[in-house]
Amino acid sequence: MRHRHRHHRRHQLRRTATIAAALVAATVGLTACGSESGKDKPKEPFAGMSGTEIVDKAVEATKGATSLRLVGDIDDDETGRMKMDLALDTSGKCAGTMATADEGSFDLIIPGNGTVYMKYDEKFLRAQSKGEPADQTAAAVEMLADRWSKTKASGADAKDIAGMCDLDDLLAEFEGEINSNARRGATTELDGTPAIRIDAHDAEEKYTIYVATEGKPYLLKIIDAEAKKTGPGPEHITFSKYDKPVKTTPPAGKVIDLDKLGG
């Protein structure tokens, strides 16, 4: 009787262990299934939103940034193809470089203190002096080429330069075009930042837009997708360094005061 009782207990223990193991396996299986199709599944970025809605959201987010960096290669009605690398903020600070293939380049610093600092290369000065007497052009090149100068921000020329740092104006150029017939594309990464691709077009141009899918839905890049077979290729602007301080320390050393020269 005792022997049989111990044997019966061992049988029960084995059976209990087998049932427990089966329950554990079933529970793990259910958990795994749940994680694949339940709450742990990654959420689709901008779920339920159209391409146009995503672009509109991105433009508004970008307008709301306190600062950013623009790196672009675009066509300008007056100067032709223009490259820019500008950091700017909403307080009026701006610093960077602008260049054209035919008219040279210049650096600028706008600290927001009522002064605009500029440094022109020789090609830019010669392009701006077209039609002037040769001796005056030579004098301007000798005095200003690759040297920092400054002028009051309230002057007409300074206002034109500062206008290049106006993000709202720049976005206004694209806004009506990039959200036209916009269709959402695949999620991807742009320079390490998770993004979604949007393809848009108007009557004349096609655009590819990348929008951040993590954090604020900032614009990351706009490309004129109509690549040219000749020339410099498609226009594009890259947006980065959102909400980072803009460094606008005035240049050290001698700075030529253009307002005094003009007086």
For each residue, the residues with C-beta under 8 A, 3 or more apart:
1: 4 5
2: 5 6
3: 6 7
4: 1 7 8
5: 1 2 8 9
6: 2 3 9 10
7: 3 4 10 11
8: 4 5 11 12
9: 5 6 12 13
10: 6 7 13 14
11: 7 8 14 15
12: 8 9 15 16
13: 9 10 16 17
14: 10 11 17 18
15: 11 12 18 19
16: 12 13 19 20
17: 13 14 20 21
18: 14 15 21 22
19: 15 16 22 23
20: 16 17 23 24
21: 17 18 24 25
22: 18 19 25 26
23: 19 20 26 27
24: 20 21 27 28
25: 21 22 28 29
26: 22 23 29 30
27: 23 24 30 31
28: 24 25 31 32
29: 25 26 32 33
30: 26 27 33 34
31: 27 28 34 35
32: 28 29 35 36
33: 29 30 36 37 38
34: 30 31 37 38 39 40
35: 31 32 38 39 40 41
36: 32 33 40 41
37: 33 34 41
38: 33 34 35 41
39: 34 35
40: 34 35 36
41: 35 36 37 38
42:
43: 47
44: 47
45: 187 194 196 213
46: 49 53 54 57 184 196 211 213 217
47: 43 44
48:
49: 46 53 54 57 184
50: 53 54 182 183 184
51: 54 55 182 183 184 185 198 199 200
52: 55 56 179 180 181 182 200
53: 46 49 50 56 57
54: 46 49 50 51 57 58 182 184 196 198 211 217
55: 51 52 58 59 178 179 182 198 200 209 211
56: 52 53 59 60 179
57: 46 49 53 54 60 61 211 217
58: 54 55 61 62 209 211 212 217 218 219
59: 55 56 62 63 171 175 178 179 219
60: 56 57 63 64
61: 57 58 64 65 216 217 218 219
62: 58 59 65 68 167 171 218 219 239
63: 59 60 167 168 171
64: 60 61
65: 61 62 68 90 216 218 242 243
66: 89 90 243
67: 87 88 89 90 93 241 242 243 244 245 246
68: 62 65 87 88 89 167 218 239 240 241 242 243 244
69: 85 86 87 88 239 240 241 244
70: 84 85 86 87 88 96 167 170 237 238 239
71: 84 85 237 238 240
72: 82 83 84 85 235 236 237 238
73: 81 82 83 84 232 233 235 236 237
74: 81 82 84 235 236 237
75: 80 81 82 235
76: 79 80 81 82 100
77:
78:
79: 76 82 100 102 103
80: 75 76 100 101 102 103
81: 73 74 75 76 100 101 231 232
82: 72 73 74 75 76 79 98 99 100
83: 72 73 97 98 99 100
84: 70 71 72 73 74 96 97 98 99 164
85: 69 70 71 72 96 97 98
86: 69 70 94 95 96 97 98 164 165
87: 67 68 69 70 94 95 96 241 244 246 247
88: 67 68 69 70 93 94 95 96 165 167 246
89: 66 67 68 92 93 94 245 246
90: 65 66 67 167
91: 112
92: 89 110 112 162 165
93: 67 88 89 110 111 112 246 248
94: 86 87 88 89 108 109 110 162 164 165 246 248
95: 86 87 88 108 109 110 246 247 248
96: 70 84 85 86 87 88 107 108
97: 83 84 85 86 105 106 107 108
98: 82 83 84 85 86 105 106 108 164
99: 82 83 84 104 105 106
100: 76 79 80 81 82 83 103 104 105
101: 80 81 232
102: 79 80 127
103: 79 80 100 123 124 127 128
104: 99 100 120 121 122 123 124 125 126 127
105: 97 98 99 100 120 121 123 124
106: 97 98 99 118 119 120 121 124
107: 96 97 118 119
108: 94 95 96 97 98 116 117 118 119 161
109: 94 95 116 117 118 248 249 250 251
110: 92 93 94 95 115 116 117 153 161 162 165 248
111: 93 115 117 248 249 250
112: 91 92 93 248
113:
114: 152 153 154
115: 110 111 150 151 152 153 250
116: 108 109 110 150 151 152 153 155 158 161 162
117: 108 109 110 111 148 149 150 250 251 255
118: 106 107 108 109 148 149 150 151 161
119: 106 107 108 146 147 148 149 251
120: 104 105 106 124 125 128 144 145 146 149
121: 104 105 106 124 125 145 146
122: 104 125 126 141 145 146
123: 103 104 105 126 127
124: 103 104 105 106 120 121 127 128
125: 104 120 121 122 128 129 137 140 141 144 145
126: 104 122 123 129 130 137 141
127: 102 103 104 123 124 130
128: 103 120 124 125
129: 125 126 132 136 137 140 141
130: 126 127
131:
132: 129 136 137 140
133: 136 137
134: 137 138
135: 138 139
136: 129 132 133 139 140
137: 125 126 129 132 133 134 140 141
138: 134 135 141 142
139: 135 136 142 143
140: 125 129 132 136 137 143 144
141: 122 125 126 129 137 138 144 145
142: 138 139 145
143: 139 140 147 256
144: 120 125 140 141 147 149 256
145: 120 121 122 125 141 142
146: 119 120 121 122
147: 119 143 144 254 256
148: 117 118 119 251 253 254 255 256
149: 117 118 119 120 144 255 256 257 258
150: 115 116 117 118 250 255 256 257 258 259
151: 115 116 118 155 157 158 257 258 259
152: 114 115 116 155 158 259
153: 110 114 115 116 158 159 162
154: 114 158 159
155: 116 151 152 158 159 259
156: 159 160
157: 151 160 161
158: 116 151 152 153 154 155 161 162
159: 153 154 155 156 162 163
160: 156 157 163 164
161: 108 110 116 118 157 158 164 165
162: 92 94 110 116 153 158 159 165 166
163: 159 160 166 169
164: 84 86 94 98 160 161
165: 86 88 92 94 110 161 162
166: 162 163 169 170
167: 62 63 68 70 88 90 170 171
168: 63 171 172
169: 163 166 172 173
170: 70 166 167 173 174 237
171: 59 62 63 167 168 174 175
172: 168 169 175 176
173: 169 170
174: 170 171 177 178 207 222 237
175: 59 171 172 178 179
176: 172 179 180 202
177: 174 180 200 202 205 207
178: 55 59 174 175 182 198 200 207 209 222
179: 52 55 56 59 175 176 182 200
180: 52 176 177 200 201 202
181: 52 200 201 202
182: 50 51 52 54 55 178 179 198 199 200 209
183: 50 51 198 199 200
184: 46 49 50 51 54 196 197 198
185: 51 196 197 198 199
186: 196 197
187: 45 194 195 196 197 213
188: 194 195 196 197 210
189: 192 193 194 195
190: 193 195 210 220 221
191: 220 240
192: 189
193: 189 190 212 214 220
194: 45 187 188 189 212 213 214
195: 187 188 189 190 210 211 212 213 220
196: 45 46 54 184 185 186 187 188 210 211 213
197: 184 185 186 187 188 208 209 210
198: 51 54 55 178 182 183 184 185 208 209 210 211
199: 51 182 183 185 206 207 208 209 225
200: 51 52 55 177 178 179 180 181 182 183 206 207 208 209
201: 180 181 205 206 207
202: 176 177 180 181 205
203:
204:
205: 177 201 202 224 225 226
206: 199 200 201 224 225 226
207: 174 177 178 199 200 201 222 223 224 225
208: 197 198 199 200 221 222 223 225
209: 55 58 178 182 197 198 199 200 219 221 222 223
210: 188 190 195 196 197 198 219 220 221 222
211: 46 54 55 57 58 195 196 198 217 218 219 220
212: 58 193 194 195 215 216 217 218 219 220
213: 45 46 187 194 195 196 217
214: 193 194
215: 212 218
216: 61 65 212 242
217: 46 54 57 58 61 211 212 213
218: 58 61 62 65 68 211 212 215 239 242
219: 58 59 61 62 209 210 211 212 222 239
220: 190 191 193 195 210 211 212 238 239 240
221: 190 208 209 210 236 237 238 239
222: 174 178 207 208 209 210 219 236 237
223: 207 208 209 234 235 236
224: 205 206 207 234 235 236
225: 199 205 206 207 208 234
226: 205 206 234
227: 233 234
228: 231 232 233 234
229:
230:
231: 81 228
232: 73 81 101 228
233: 73 227 228
234: 223 224 225 226 227 228
235: 72 73 74 75 223 224
236: 72 73 74 221 222 223 224
237: 70 71 72 73 74 170 174 221 222
238: 70 71 72 220 221
239: 62 68 69 70 218 219 220 221 242
240: 68 69 71 191 220
241: 67 68 69 87 244
242: 65 67 68 216 218 239
243: 65 66 67 68
244: 67 68 69 87 241
245: 67 89
246: 67 87 88 89 93 94 95
247: 87 95
248: 93 94 95 109 110 111 112
249: 109 111
250: 109 111 115 117 150 255
251: 109 117 119 148 255
252:
253: 148
254: 147 148
255: 117 148 149 150 250 251
256: 143 144 147 148 149 150 261
257: 149 150 151 260 261
258: 149 150 151 261 262
259: 150 151 152 155 262 263
260: 257 263
261: 256 257 258
262: 258 259
263: 259 260
